[in-house]
Amino acid sequence: MTNEQLRAVMKFHLGNFNDEEVEVTDDTVHARILSDADGFGAANSKALYKGAIRWTLAKADKRDPDWPREWIDMTVAGLAGVLLESADV
């Protein structure tokens, strides 16, 4: 999986949770769209998004990457680079 492909998947899933109507780009900060206070308990946008990205990487035969502690404050491009670097180790 390339960085470009992962960013496209990330932007697609962010778009699914985008009640805020934020323009979703490589520079979008996850916290502008995702929250652990929406949804139903553990089924919130932050957890569901992270699960979808982990699943995507697993299906691309990547290792389950270490997620930065404050990934929610990262941009799409920034997080994609960190995840792919960690998933290739």
PDB file of N, CA, C and O in Angstrom:
ATOM      1  N   MET A   1       0.852  -1.170   0.000  1.00  0.00           N
ATOM      2  CA  MET A   1       0.000   0.000   0.000  1.00  0.00           C
ATOM      3  C   MET A   1       0.895   1.229   0.000  1.00  0.00           C
ATOM      4  O   MET A   1       1.832   1.336   0.791  1.00  0.00           O
ATOM      5  N   THR A   2       0.593   2.140  -0.887  1.00  0.00           N
ATOM      6  CA  THR A   2       1.377   3.365  -0.957  1.00  0.00           C
ATOM      7  C   THR A   2       0.815   4.421  -0.016  1.00  0.00           C
ATOM      8  O   THR A   2      -0.309   4.310   0.473  1.00  0.00           O
ATOM      9  N   ASN A   3       1.613   5.434   0.224  1.00  0.00           N
ATOM     10  CA  ASN A   3       1.174   6.556   1.042  1.00  0.00           C
ATOM     11  C   ASN A   3      -0.055   7.214   0.407  1.00  0.00           C
ATOM     12  O   ASN A   3      -1.010   7.558   1.104  1.00  0.00           O
ATOM     13  N   GLU A   4      -0.027   7.385  -0.895  1.00  0.00           N
ATOM     14  CA  GLU A   4      -1.155   8.003  -1.601  1.00  0.00           C
ATOM     15  C   GLU A   4      -2.432   7.183  -1.433  1.00  0.00           C
ATOM     16  O   GLU A   4      -3.508   7.743  -1.222  1.00  0.00           O
ATOM     17  N   GLN A   5      -2.314   5.861  -1.525  1.00  0.00           N
ATOM     18  CA  GLN A   5      -3.484   4.995  -1.355  1.00  0.00           C
ATOM     19  C   GLN A   5      -4.037   5.084   0.066  1.00  0.00           C
ATOM     20  O   GLN A   5      -5.249   5.170   0.261  1.00  0.00           O
ATOM     21  N   LEU A   6      -3.141   5.064   1.060  1.00  0.00           N
ATOM     22  CA  LEU A   6      -3.605   5.157   2.442  1.00  0.00           C
ATOM     23  C   LEU A   6      -4.281   6.498   2.696  1.00  0.00           C
ATOM     24  O   LEU A   6      -5.326   6.547   3.344  1.00  0.00           O
ATOM     25  N   ARG A   7      -3.706   7.576   2.202  1.00  0.00           N
ATOM     26  CA  ARG A   7      -4.331   8.900   2.384  1.00  0.00           C
ATOM     27  C   ARG A   7      -5.716   8.936   1.753  1.00  0.00           C
ATOM     28  O   ARG A   7      -6.630   9.541   2.313  1.00  0.00           O
ATOM     29  N   ALA A   8      -5.886   8.306   0.610  1.00  0.00           N
ATOM     30  CA  ALA A   8      -7.206   8.276  -0.047  1.00  0.00           C
ATOM     31  C   ALA A   8      -8.222   7.531   0.816  1.00  0.00           C
ATOM     32  O   ALA A   8      -9.364   7.971   0.949  1.00  0.00           O
ATOM     33  N   VAL A   9      -7.817   6.410   1.400  1.00  0.00           N
ATOM     34  CA  VAL A   9      -8.707   5.641   2.279  1.00  0.00           C
ATOM     35  C   VAL A   9      -9.045   6.462   3.526  1.00  0.00           C
ATOM     36  O   VAL A   9     -10.197   6.506   3.956  1.00  0.00           O
ATOM     37  N   MET A  10      -8.036   7.106   4.096  1.00  0.00           N
ATOM     38  CA  MET A  10      -8.259   7.915   5.293  1.00  0.00           C
ATOM     39  C   MET A  10      -9.250   9.046   5.006  1.00  0.00           C
ATOM     40  O   MET A  10     -10.155   9.301   5.801  1.00  0.00           O
ATOM     41  N   LYS A  11      -9.077   9.711   3.885  1.00  0.00           N
ATOM     42  CA  LYS A  11      -9.977  10.820   3.530  1.00  0.00           C
ATOM     43  C   LYS A  11     -11.392  10.309   3.262  1.00  0.00           C
ATOM     44  O   LYS A  11     -12.367  10.971   3.617  1.00  0.00           O
ATOM     45  N   PHE A  12     -11.509   9.140   2.642  1.00  0.00           N
ATOM     46  CA  PHE A  12     -12.822   8.546   2.410  1.00  0.00           C
ATOM     47  C   PHE A  12     -13.552   8.320   3.735  1.00  0.00           C
ATOM     48  O   PHE A  12     -14.710   8.707   3.890  1.00  0.00           O
ATOM     49  N   HIS A  13     -12.859   7.689   4.686  1.00  0.00           N
ATOM     50  CA  HIS A  13     -13.505   7.402   5.977  1.00  0.00           C
ATOM     51  C   HIS A  13     -13.770   8.673   6.777  1.00  0.00           C
ATOM     52  O   HIS A  13     -14.795   8.768   7.451  1.00  0.00           O
ATOM     53  N   LEU A  14     -12.874   9.643   6.717  1.00  0.00           N
ATOM     54  CA  LEU A  14     -13.157  10.923   7.382  1.00  0.00           C
ATOM     55  C   LEU A  14     -14.415  11.554   6.798  1.00  0.00           C
ATOM     56  O   LEU A  14     -15.224  12.129   7.526  1.00  0.00           O
ATOM     57  N   GLY A  15     -14.574  11.445   5.494  1.00  0.00           N
ATOM     58  CA  GLY A  15     -15.772  11.987   4.849  1.00  0.00           C
ATOM     59  C   GLY A  15     -17.044  11.350   5.373  1.00  0.00           C
ATOM     60  O   GLY A  15     -18.083  12.006   5.453  1.00  0.00           O
ATOM     61  N   ASN A  16     -16.971  10.066   5.734  1.00  0.00           N
ATOM     62  CA  ASN A  16     -18.150   9.375   6.265  1.00  0.00           C
ATOM     63  C   ASN A  16     -18.578   9.894   7.636  1.00  0.00           C
ATOM     64  O   ASN A  16     -19.749   9.794   8.002  1.00  0.00           O
ATOM     65  N   PHE A  17     -17.631  10.447   8.391  1.00  0.00           N
ATOM     66  CA  PHE A  17     -17.930  10.958   9.738  1.00  0.00           C
ATOM     67  C   PHE A  17     -18.049  12.478   9.776  1.00  0.00           C
ATOM     68  O   PHE A  17     -18.171  13.062  10.853  1.00  0.00           O
ATOM     69  N   ASN A  18     -18.015  13.113   8.634  1.00  0.00           N
ATOM     70  CA  ASN A  18     -17.874  14.563   8.543  1.00  0.00           C
ATOM     71  C   ASN A  18     -19.190  15.325   8.689  1.00  0.00           C
ATOM     72  O   ASN A  18     -19.655  15.938   7.728  1.00  0.00           O
ATOM     73  N   ASP A  19     -19.804  15.294   9.893  1.00  0.00           N
ATOM     74  CA  ASP A  19     -21.020  16.098  10.150  1.00  0.00           C
ATOM     75  C   ASP A  19     -20.672  17.587  10.182  1.00  0.00           C
ATOM     76  O   ASP A  19     -21.536  18.439   9.975  1.00  0.00           O
ATOM     77  N   GLU A  20     -19.417  17.886  10.441  1.00  0.00           N
ATOM     78  CA  GLU A  20     -18.964  19.268  10.591  1.00  0.00           C
ATOM     79  C   GLU A  20     -18.811  19.973   9.248  1.00  0.00           C
ATOM     80  O   GLU A  20     -18.616  21.188   9.197  1.00  0.00           O
ATOM     81  N   GLU A  21     -18.900  19.208   8.157  1.00  0.00           N
ATOM     82  CA  GLU A  21     -18.772  19.734   6.800  1.00  0.00           C
ATOM     83  C   GLU A  21     -17.428  20.424   6.573  1.00  0.00           C
ATOM     84  O   GLU A  21     -17.351  21.457   5.908  1.00  0.00           O
ATOM     85  N   VAL A  22     -16.385  19.844   7.129  1.00  0.00           N
ATOM     86  CA  VAL A  22     -15.016  20.311   6.945  1.00  0.00           C
ATOM     87  C   VAL A  22     -14.532  19.789   5.596  1.00  0.00           C
ATOM     88  O   VAL A  22     -14.842  18.655   5.230  1.00  0.00           O
ATOM     89  N   GLU A  23     -13.780  20.595   4.852  1.00  0.00           N
ATOM     90  CA  GLU A  23     -13.174  20.098   3.619  1.00  0.00           C
ATOM     91  C   GLU A  23     -12.107  19.066   4.006  1.00  0.00           C
ATOM     92  O   GLU A  23     -11.215  19.362   4.801  1.00  0.00           O
ATOM     93  N   VAL A  24     -12.199  17.878   3.453  1.00  0.00           N
ATOM     94  CA  VAL A  24     -11.269  16.800   3.798  1.00  0.00           C
ATOM     95  C   VAL A  24     -10.139  16.777   2.770  1.00  0.00           C
ATOM     96  O   VAL A  24     -10.352  16.487   1.593  1.00  0.00           O
ATOM     97  N   THR A  25      -8.930  17.091   3.244  1.00  0.00           N
ATOM     98  CA  THR A  25      -7.732  17.115   2.406  1.00  0.00           C
ATOM     99  C   THR A  25      -6.602  16.417   3.151  1.00  0.00           C
ATOM    100  O   THR A  25      -6.786  15.937   4.269  1.00  0.00           O
ATOM    101  N   ASP A  26      -5.435  16.366   2.525  1.00  0.00           N
ATOM    102  CA  ASP A  26      -4.255  15.814   3.196  1.00  0.00           C
ATOM    103  C   ASP A  26      -3.878  16.619   4.433  1.00  0.00           C
ATOM    104  O   ASP A  26      -3.211  16.101   5.329  1.00  0.00           O
ATOM    105  N   ASP A  27      -4.298  17.876   4.490  1.00  0.00           N
ATOM    106  CA  ASP A  27      -3.966  18.766   5.604  1.00  0.00           C
ATOM    107  C   ASP A  27      -5.033  18.803   6.700  1.00  0.00           C
ATOM    108  O   ASP A  27      -4.892  19.542   7.675  1.00  0.00           O
ATOM    109  N   THR A  28      -6.083  18.023   6.548  1.00  0.00           N
ATOM    110  CA  THR A  28      -7.143  17.994   7.556  1.00  0.00           C
ATOM    111  C   THR A  28      -6.627  17.348   8.838  1.00  0.00           C
ATOM    112  O   THR A  28      -6.039  16.267   8.805  1.00  0.00           O
ATOM    113  N   VAL A  29      -6.849  18.012   9.954  1.00  0.00           N
ATOM    114  CA  VAL A  29      -6.493  17.474  11.270  1.00  0.00           C
ATOM    115  C   VAL A  29      -7.653  16.586  11.720  1.00  0.00           C
ATOM    116  O   VAL A  29      -8.811  17.003  11.694  1.00  0.00           O
ATOM    117  N   HIS A  30      -7.338  15.383  12.125  1.00  0.00           N
ATOM    118  CA  HIS A  30      -8.367  14.410  12.495  1.00  0.00           C
ATOM    119  C   HIS A  30      -9.348  14.940  13.539  1.00  0.00           C
ATOM    120  O   HIS A  30     -10.543  14.656  13.460  1.00  0.00           O
ATOM    121  N   ALA A  31      -8.863  15.701  14.510  1.00  0.00           N
ATOM    122  CA  ALA A  31      -9.720  16.206  15.591  1.00  0.00           C
ATOM    123  C   ALA A  31     -10.808  17.155  15.096  1.00  0.00           C
ATOM    124  O   ALA A  31     -11.775  17.403  15.816  1.00  0.00           O
ATOM    125  N   ARG A  32     -10.671  17.683  13.896  1.00  0.00           N
ATOM    126  CA  ARG A  32     -11.714  18.571  13.361  1.00  0.00           C
ATOM    127  C   ARG A  32     -12.963  17.782  12.993  1.00  0.00           C
ATOM    128  O   ARG A  32     -14.043  18.357  12.858  1.00  0.00           O
ATOM    129  N   ILE A  33     -12.825  16.463  12.828  1.00  0.00           N
ATOM    130  CA  ILE A  33     -13.951  15.633  12.394  1.00  0.00           C
ATOM    131  C   ILE A  33     -14.278  14.536  13.404  1.00  0.00           C
ATOM    132  O   ILE A  33     -15.448  14.282  13.690  1.00  0.00           O
ATOM    133  N   LEU A  34     -13.262  13.894  13.937  1.00  0.00           N
ATOM    134  CA  LEU A  34     -13.470  12.725  14.798  1.00  0.00           C
ATOM    135  C   LEU A  34     -13.582  13.103  16.265  1.00  0.00           C
ATOM    136  O   LEU A  34     -13.033  14.111  16.711  1.00  0.00           O
ATOM    137  N   SER A  35     -14.311  12.264  17.011  1.00  0.00           N
ATOM    138  CA  SER A  35     -14.490  12.502  18.442  1.00  0.00           C
ATOM    139  C   SER A  35     -14.741  11.172  19.152  1.00  0.00           C
ATOM    140  O   SER A  35     -15.278  10.233  18.564  1.00  0.00           O
ATOM    141  N   ASP A  36     -14.348  11.107  20.411  1.00  0.00           N
ATOM    142  CA  ASP A  36     -14.706   9.932  21.206  1.00  0.00           C
ATOM    143  C   ASP A  36     -15.974  10.195  22.014  1.00  0.00           C
ATOM    144  O   ASP A  36     -16.378   9.365  22.828  1.00  0.00           O
ATOM    145  N   ALA A  37     -16.603  11.359  21.785  1.00  0.00           N
ATOM    146  CA  ALA A  37     -17.816  11.722  22.517  1.00  0.00           C
ATOM    147  C   ALA A  37     -19.074  11.628  21.655  1.00  0.00           C
ATOM    148  O   ALA A  37     -20.163  11.962  22.121  1.00  0.00           O
ATOM    149  N   ASP A  38     -18.944  11.183  20.417  1.00  0.00           N
ATOM    150  CA  ASP A  38     -20.137  11.000  19.583  1.00  0.00           C
ATOM    151  C   ASP A  38     -20.434   9.500  19.496  1.00  0.00           C
ATOM    152  O   ASP A  38     -19.642   8.686  19.972  1.00  0.00           O
ATOM    153  N   GLY A  39     -21.506   9.147  18.926  1.00  0.00           N
ATOM    154  CA  GLY A  39     -21.834   7.729  18.777  1.00  0.00           C
ATOM    155  C   GLY A  39     -22.407   7.122  20.029  1.00  0.00           C
ATOM    156  O   GLY A  39     -23.094   7.786  20.805  1.00  0.00           O
ATOM    157  N   PHE A  40     -22.114   5.837  20.219  1.00  0.00           N
ATOM    158  CA  PHE A  40     -22.693   5.069  21.312  1.00  0.00           C
ATOM    159  C   PHE A  40     -21.583   4.334  22.040  1.00  0.00           C
ATOM    160  O   PHE A  40     -21.151   3.270  21.598  1.00  0.00           O
ATOM    161  N   GLY A  41     -21.122   4.885  23.139  1.00  0.00           N
ATOM    162  CA  GLY A  41     -20.049   4.264  23.914  1.00  0.00           C
ATOM    163  C   GLY A  41     -18.784   4.132  23.090  1.00  0.00           C
ATOM    164  O   GLY A  41     -18.275   5.113  22.548  1.00  0.00           O
ATOM    165  N   ALA A  42     -18.276   2.899  23.001  1.00  0.00           N
ATOM    166  CA  ALA A  42     -17.038   2.655  22.253  1.00  0.00           C
ATOM    167  C   ALA A  42     -17.247   2.750  20.738  1.00  0.00           C
ATOM    168  O   ALA A  42     -16.280   2.810  19.979  1.00  0.00           O
ATOM    169  N   ALA A  43     -18.490   2.762  20.309  1.00  0.00           N
ATOM    170  CA  ALA A  43     -18.784   2.909  18.876  1.00  0.00           C
ATOM    171  C   ALA A  43     -18.897   4.393  18.543  1.00  0.00           C
ATOM    172  O   ALA A  43     -19.979   4.911  18.268  1.00  0.00           O
ATOM    173  N   ASN A  44     -17.737   5.063  18.578  1.00  0.00           N
ATOM    174  CA  ASN A  44     -17.706   6.487  18.259  1.00  0.00           C
ATOM    175  C   ASN A  44     -16.836   6.688  17.029  1.00  0.00           C
ATOM    176  O   ASN A  44     -16.135   5.768  16.609  1.00  0.00           O
ATOM    177  N   SER A  45     -16.876   7.876  16.452  1.00  0.00           N
ATOM    178  CA  SER A  45     -16.179   8.112  15.189  1.00  0.00           C
ATOM    179  C   SER A  45     -14.668   7.904  15.310  1.00  0.00           C
ATOM    180  O   SER A  45     -14.045   7.382  14.386  1.00  0.00           O
ATOM    181  N   LYS A  46     -14.082   8.299  16.417  1.00  0.00           N
ATOM    182  CA  LYS A  46     -12.635   8.146  16.605  1.00  0.00           C
ATOM    183  C   LYS A  46     -12.239   6.666  16.599  1.00  0.00           C
ATOM    184  O   LYS A  46     -11.301   6.281  15.899  1.00  0.00           O
ATOM    185  N   ALA A  47     -12.937   5.846  17.363  1.00  0.00           N
ATOM    186  CA  ALA A  47     -12.619   4.421  17.457  1.00  0.00           C
ATOM    187  C   ALA A  47     -12.933   3.680  16.159  1.00  0.00           C
ATOM    188  O   ALA A  47     -12.152   2.832  15.724  1.00  0.00           O
ATOM    189  N   LEU A  48     -14.062   3.992  15.545  1.00  0.00           N
ATOM    190  CA  LEU A  48     -14.438   3.324  14.304  1.00  0.00           C
ATOM    191  C   LEU A  48     -13.457   3.653  13.181  1.00  0.00           C
ATOM    192  O   LEU A  48     -13.080   2.774  12.406  1.00  0.00           O
ATOM    193  N   TYR A  49     -13.047   4.911  13.092  1.00  0.00           N
ATOM    194  CA  TYR A  49     -12.077   5.329  12.072  1.00  0.00           C
ATOM    195  C   TYR A  49     -10.754   4.585  12.277  1.00  0.00           C
ATOM    196  O   TYR A  49     -10.199   4.034  11.328  1.00  0.00           O
ATOM    197  N   LYS A  50     -10.259   4.571  13.495  1.00  0.00           N
ATOM    198  CA  LYS A  50      -8.993   3.888  13.775  1.00  0.00           C
ATOM    199  C   LYS A  50      -9.103   2.411  13.407  1.00  0.00           C
ATOM    200  O   LYS A  50      -8.178   1.852  12.818  1.00  0.00           O
ATOM    201  N   GLY A  51     -10.209   1.781  13.742  1.00  0.00           N
ATOM    202  CA  GLY A  51     -10.415   0.385  13.387  1.00  0.00           C
ATOM    203  C   GLY A  51     -10.438   0.165  11.882  1.00  0.00           C
ATOM    204  O   GLY A  51      -9.879  -0.815  11.388  1.00  0.00           O
ATOM    205  N   ALA A  52     -11.075   1.060  11.158  1.00  0.00           N
ATOM    206  CA  ALA A  52     -11.142   0.935   9.698  1.00  0.00           C
ATOM    207  C   ALA A  52      -9.757   1.070   9.066  1.00  0.00           C
ATOM    208  O   ALA A  52      -9.437   0.360   8.113  1.00  0.00           O
ATOM    209  N   ILE A  53      -8.948   1.965   9.586  1.00  0.00           N
ATOM    210  CA  ILE A  53      -7.600   2.147   9.043  1.00  0.00           C
ATOM    211  C   ILE A  53      -6.726   0.943   9.409  1.00  0.00           C
ATOM    212  O   ILE A  53      -5.942   0.483   8.578  1.00  0.00           O
ATOM    213  N   ARG A  54      -6.845   0.435  10.617  1.00  0.00           N
ATOM    214  CA  ARG A  54      -6.093  -0.763  11.008  1.00  0.00           C
ATOM    215  C   ARG A  54      -6.479  -1.944  10.113  1.00  0.00           C
ATOM    216  O   ARG A  54      -5.611  -2.697   9.672  1.00  0.00           O
ATOM    217  N   TRP A  55      -7.769  -2.107   9.846  1.00  0.00           N
ATOM    218  CA  TRP A  55      -8.263  -3.186   8.992  1.00  0.00           C
ATOM    219  C   TRP A  55      -7.709  -3.030   7.578  1.00  0.00           C
ATOM    220  O   TRP A  55      -7.277  -4.006   6.965  1.00  0.00           O
ATOM    221  N   THR A  56      -7.722  -1.799   7.063  1.00  0.00           N
ATOM    222  CA  THR A  56      -7.206  -1.520   5.724  1.00  0.00           C
ATOM    223  C   THR A  56      -5.735  -1.924   5.615  1.00  0.00           C
ATOM    224  O   THR A  56      -5.333  -2.563   4.642  1.00  0.00           O
ATOM    225  N   LEU A  57      -4.944  -1.554   6.601  1.00  0.00           N
ATOM    226  CA  LEU A  57      -3.525  -1.903   6.577  1.00  0.00           C
ATOM    227  C   LEU A  57      -3.327  -3.413   6.669  1.00  0.00           C
ATOM    228  O   LEU A  57      -2.462  -3.967   5.989  1.00  0.00           O
ATOM    229  N   ALA A  58      -4.112  -4.076   7.495  1.00  0.00           N
ATOM    230  CA  ALA A  58      -4.005  -5.537   7.617  1.00  0.00           C
ATOM    231  C   ALA A  58      -4.338  -6.214   6.296  1.00  0.00           C
ATOM    232  O   ALA A  58      -3.666  -7.169   5.906  1.00  0.00           O
ATOM    233  N   LYS A  59      -5.359  -5.737   5.608  1.00  0.00           N
ATOM    234  CA  LYS A  59      -5.751  -6.307   4.317  1.00  0.00           C
ATOM    235  C   LYS A  59      -4.692  -6.057   3.248  1.00  0.00           C
ATOM    236  O   LYS A  59      -4.634  -6.772   2.248  1.00  0.00           O
ATOM    237  N   ALA A  60      -3.860  -5.046   3.457  1.00  0.00           N
ATOM    238  CA  ALA A  60      -2.759  -4.748   2.533  1.00  0.00           C
ATOM    239  C   ALA A  60      -1.484  -5.476   2.962  1.00  0.00           C
ATOM    240  O   ALA A  60      -0.390  -5.160   2.493  1.00  0.00           O
ATOM    241  N   ASP A  61      -1.639  -6.455   3.859  1.00  0.00           N
ATOM    242  CA  ASP A  61      -0.518  -7.253   4.366  1.00  0.00           C
ATOM    243  C   ASP A  61       0.538  -6.416   5.079  1.00  0.00           C
ATOM    244  O   ASP A  61       1.734  -6.697   4.998  1.00  0.00           O
ATOM    245  N   LYS A  62       0.075  -5.387   5.776  1.00  0.00           N
ATOM    246  CA  LYS A  62       0.975  -4.565   6.590  1.00  0.00           C
ATOM    247  C   LYS A  62       0.844  -4.991   8.044  1.00  0.00           C
ATOM    248  O   LYS A  62      -0.202  -5.481   8.468  1.00  0.00           O
ATOM    249  N   ARG A  63       1.892  -4.803   8.785  1.00  0.00           N
ATOM    250  CA  ARG A  63       1.880  -5.074  10.223  1.00  0.00           C
ATOM    251  C   ARG A  63       0.975  -4.041  10.906  1.00  0.00           C
ATOM    252  O   ARG A  63       0.870  -2.905  10.445  1.00  0.00           O
ATOM    253  N   ASP A  64       0.327  -4.436  11.996  1.00  0.00           N
ATOM    254  CA  ASP A  64      -0.503  -3.497  12.763  1.00  0.00           C
ATOM    255  C   ASP A  64       0.433  -2.447  13.356  1.00  0.00           C
ATOM    256  O   ASP A  64       1.238  -2.760  14.233  1.00  0.00           O
ATOM    257  N   PRO A  65       0.334  -1.214  12.888  1.00  0.00           N
ATOM    258  CA  PRO A  65       1.311  -0.205  13.300  1.00  0.00           C
ATOM    259  C   PRO A  65       1.067   0.345  14.697  1.00  0.00           C
ATOM    260  O   PRO A  65      -0.033   0.269  15.245  1.00  0.00           O
ATOM    261  N   ASP A  66       2.135   0.899  15.246  1.00  0.00           N
ATOM    262  CA  ASP A  66       2.025   1.650  16.493  1.00  0.00           C
ATOM    263  C   ASP A  66       1.452   3.018  16.150  1.00  0.00           C
ATOM    264  O   ASP A  66       2.001   3.727  15.306  1.00  0.00           O
ATOM    265  N   TRP A  67       0.362   3.390  16.794  1.00  0.00           N
ATOM    266  CA  TRP A  67      -0.263   4.690  16.546  1.00  0.00           C
ATOM    267  C   TRP A  67       0.318   5.702  17.527  1.00  0.00           C
ATOM    268  O   TRP A  67       0.449   5.406  18.715  1.00  0.00           O
ATOM    269  N   PRO A  68       0.664   6.882  17.048  1.00  0.00           N
ATOM    270  CA  PRO A  68       1.149   7.918  17.968  1.00  0.00           C
ATOM    271  C   PRO A  68       0.079   8.222  19.018  1.00  0.00           C
ATOM    272  O   PRO A  68      -1.116   8.166  18.728  1.00  0.00           O
ATOM    273  N   ARG A  69       0.511   8.540  20.225  1.00  0.00           N
ATOM    274  CA  ARG A  69      -0.424   8.817  21.316  1.00  0.00           C
ATOM    275  C   ARG A  69      -1.424   9.908  20.944  1.00  0.00           C
ATOM    276  O   ARG A  69      -2.616   9.765  21.215  1.00  0.00           O
ATOM    277  N   GLU A  70      -0.970  10.969  20.342  1.00  0.00           N
ATOM    278  CA  GLU A  70      -1.845  12.100  19.998  1.00  0.00           C
ATOM    279  C   GLU A  70      -2.151  12.134  18.505  1.00  0.00           C
ATOM    280  O   GLU A  70      -2.130  13.203  17.895  1.00  0.00           O
ATOM    281  N   TRP A  71      -2.433  10.978  17.910  1.00  0.00           N
ATOM    282  CA  TRP A  71      -2.700  10.914  16.477  1.00  0.00           C
ATOM    283  C   TRP A  71      -3.896  11.770  16.070  1.00  0.00           C
ATOM    284  O   TRP A  71      -3.952  12.261  14.943  1.00  0.00           O
ATOM    285  N   ILE A  72      -4.831  11.949  16.961  1.00  0.00           N
ATOM    286  CA  ILE A  72      -6.039  12.719  16.653  1.00  0.00           C
ATOM    287  C   ILE A  72      -5.709  14.170  16.285  1.00  0.00           C
ATOM    288  O   ILE A  72      -6.490  14.823  15.594  1.00  0.00           O
ATOM    289  N   ASP A  73      -4.574  14.669  16.736  1.00  0.00           N
ATOM    290  CA  ASP A  73      -4.157  16.045  16.438  1.00  0.00           C
ATOM    291  C   ASP A  73      -3.254  16.132  15.210  1.00  0.00           C
ATOM    292  O   ASP A  73      -2.729  17.202  14.900  1.00  0.00           O
ATOM    293  N   MET A  74      -3.074  15.023  14.518  1.00  0.00           N
ATOM    294  CA  MET A  74      -2.230  14.988  13.326  1.00  0.00           C
ATOM    295  C   MET A  74      -3.070  15.170  12.070  1.00  0.00           C
ATOM    296  O   MET A  74      -4.276  14.924  12.070  1.00  0.00           O
ATOM    297  N   THR A  75      -2.407  15.609  10.994  1.00  0.00           N
ATOM    298  CA  THR A  75      -3.068  15.703   9.694  1.00  0.00           C
ATOM    299  C   THR A  75      -3.148  14.321   9.054  1.00  0.00           C
ATOM    300  O   THR A  75      -2.497  13.376   9.500  1.00  0.00           O
ATOM    301  N   VAL A  76      -3.940  14.222   8.024  1.00  0.00           N
ATOM    302  CA  VAL A  76      -4.045  12.981   7.263  1.00  0.00           C
ATOM    303  C   VAL A  76      -2.664  12.589   6.733  1.00  0.00           C
ATOM    304  O   VAL A  76      -2.231  11.451   6.914  1.00  0.00           O
ATOM    305  N   ALA A  77      -1.976  13.522   6.083  1.00  0.00           N
ATOM    306  CA  ALA A  77      -0.665  13.220   5.506  1.00  0.00           C
ATOM    307  C   ALA A  77       0.349  12.837   6.582  1.00  0.00           C
ATOM    308  O   ALA A  77       1.121  11.896   6.404  1.00  0.00           O
ATOM    309  N   GLY A  78       0.347  13.558   7.686  1.00  0.00           N
ATOM    310  CA  GLY A  78       1.287  13.268   8.761  1.00  0.00           C
ATOM    311  C   GLY A  78       1.084  11.889   9.356  1.00  0.00           C
ATOM    312  O   GLY A  78       2.047  11.151   9.564  1.00  0.00           O
ATOM    313  N   LEU A  79      -0.169  11.535   9.633  1.00  0.00           N
ATOM    314  CA  LEU A  79      -0.454  10.235  10.228  1.00  0.00           C
ATOM    315  C   LEU A  79      -0.190   9.106   9.238  1.00  0.00           C
ATOM    316  O   LEU A  79       0.324   8.056   9.626  1.00  0.00           O
ATOM    317  N   ALA A  80      -0.527   9.302   7.986  1.00  0.00           N
ATOM    318  CA  ALA A  80      -0.297   8.254   6.985  1.00  0.00           C
ATOM    319  C   ALA A  80       1.185   7.896   6.926  1.00  0.00           C
ATOM    320  O   ALA A  80       1.535   6.717   6.880  1.00  0.00           O
ATOM    321  N   GLY A  81       2.051   8.894   6.926  1.00  0.00           N
ATOM    322  CA  GLY A  81       3.482   8.633   6.874  1.00  0.00           C
ATOM    323  C   GLY A  81       3.973   7.859   8.081  1.00  0.00           C
ATOM    324  O   GLY A  81       4.757   6.920   7.943  1.00  0.00           O
ATOM    325  N   VAL A  82       3.519   8.243   9.259  1.00  0.00           N
ATOM    326  CA  VAL A  82       3.932   7.566  10.492  1.00  0.00           C
ATOM    327  C   VAL A  82       3.419   6.122  10.509  1.00  0.00           C
ATOM    328  O   VAL A  82       4.163   5.205  10.860  1.00  0.00           O
ATOM    329  N   LEU A  83       2.169   5.919  10.137  1.00  0.00           N
ATOM    330  CA  LEU A  83       1.599   4.567  10.160  1.00  0.00           C
ATOM    331  C   LEU A  83       2.308   3.645   9.175  1.00  0.00           C
ATOM    332  O   LEU A  83       2.633   2.507   9.514  1.00  0.00           O
ATOM    333  N   LEU A  84       2.548   4.125   7.969  1.00  0.00           N
ATOM    334  CA  LEU A  84       3.212   3.278   6.979  1.00  0.00           C
ATOM    335  C   LEU A  84       4.638   2.955   7.385  1.00  0.00           C
ATOM    336  O   LEU A  84       5.112   1.840   7.167  1.00  0.00           O
ATOM    337  N   GLU A  85       5.317   3.915   7.966  1.00  0.00           N
ATOM    338  CA  GLU A  85       6.684   3.669   8.431  1.00  0.00           C
ATOM    339  C   GLU A  85       6.684   2.574   9.504  1.00  0.00           C
ATOM    340  O   GLU A  85       7.529   1.679   9.489  1.00  0.00           O
ATOM    341  N   SER A  86       5.736   2.655  10.425  1.00  0.00           N
ATOM    342  CA  SER A  86       5.644   1.677  11.512  1.00  0.00           C
ATOM    343  C   SER A  86       5.142   0.323  11.010  1.00  0.00           C
ATOM    344  O   SER A  86       5.533  -0.716  11.543  1.00  0.00           O
ATOM    345  N   ALA A  87       4.275   0.326   9.984  1.00  0.00           N
ATOM    346  CA  ALA A  87       3.698  -0.908   9.472  1.00  0.00           C
ATOM    347  C   ALA A  87       4.688  -1.696   8.623  1.00  0.00           C
ATOM    348  O   ALA A  87       4.490  -2.890   8.398  1.00  0.00           O
ATOM    349  N   ASP A  88       5.736  -1.057   8.154  1.00  0.00           N
ATOM    350  CA  ASP A  88       6.726  -1.727   7.318  1.00  0.00           C
ATOM    351  C   ASP A  88       7.890  -2.297   8.115  1.00  0.00           C
ATOM    352  O   ASP A  88       8.754  -2.967   7.549  1.00  0.00           O
ATOM    353  N   VAL A  89       7.926  -2.042   9.415  1.00  0.00           N
ATOM    354  CA  VAL A  89       9.040  -2.512  10.244  1.00  0.00           C
ATOM    355  C   VAL A  89       8.955  -4.011  10.442  1.00  0.00           C
ATOM    356  O   VAL A  89       9.806  -4.594  11.114  1.00  0.00           O
TER     357      VAL A  89
END
